[in-house]
Amino acid sequence: MNTELDDLEYDILNCVYFVEEYTKILEEVMAPPGVVADGLKTLINKKFVIAMKWEEETQEYKRSFIYDSDNMNAYSYMATKEGLLAHNSR
């Protein structure tokens, strides 16, 4: 698996050390929304980022094992251990 990060992927990982809403990632990463979405999907495929859903019942974020890539706003995102290692090794 390719662990190299391009500048966009690096910037996205920089935003998701903690659970972050999609809209906040869009605000922080200086790229068009479609480009950010593609970068985030790439990071999810590399297993560097996971999608998270807010659960009202428990009042906490839980990992979403299924996510709709056409509705990125419905999720928040967080870097995985592998993502953090890749980010820090650059």
Secondary structure by P-SEA (a helix, b strand, c coil): ccccccaaaaaaaaaccccccaaaaaacccccaaaaaaaaaaaaaaccbbbbbbbcccccccccccccccccccbbbbbcaaaaaaaaac
